[in-house]
């Protein structure tokens, strides 16, 4: 069973992951005057964002994924 994190922590982590994803999407790496900067990959940031979005949904009690339908069959 997945650990339930607090809603407040999940919201902070979602915000941080969203900011990192947006920065990575702007430019993953660039060089200016012989110095270079490399950011995390977009794929890595997207995975982190998705992870914290699912944890936020779990913390709020929202179910993610396929719905399960149970039916009773009379005998």
NORGIMO-V909880 format. One line per field, one symbol per residue. ss: DSSP state (H for helix, E for strand, C for the rest). phi: phi as a letter, one per 30 degrees, with the letter a starting at -180 (. if undefined). psi: psi as a letter, one per 20 degrees, with the letter a starting at -180 (. if undefined). A space follows every 10 residues. Layout:
ss->???
phi->???
psi->???
//
This chain:
ss->CCCCCCHHHH HHHHHHHHHH HHHHHHCCEE EECCEEEECC CHHHHHHHHH HHHHHHHHHH CCCCCCCCCC CCCCC
phi->.ddccddddd dddddddddd ddddddadaa bbhicbbbcd dddddddddd eddddddddd iddcjddccc bccdc
psi->pppprqgggg gghggghggg ggghhgohqr ppkiqqpprq qhgghggggg ghghhgghhi jppqaqqppp qpoq.
//
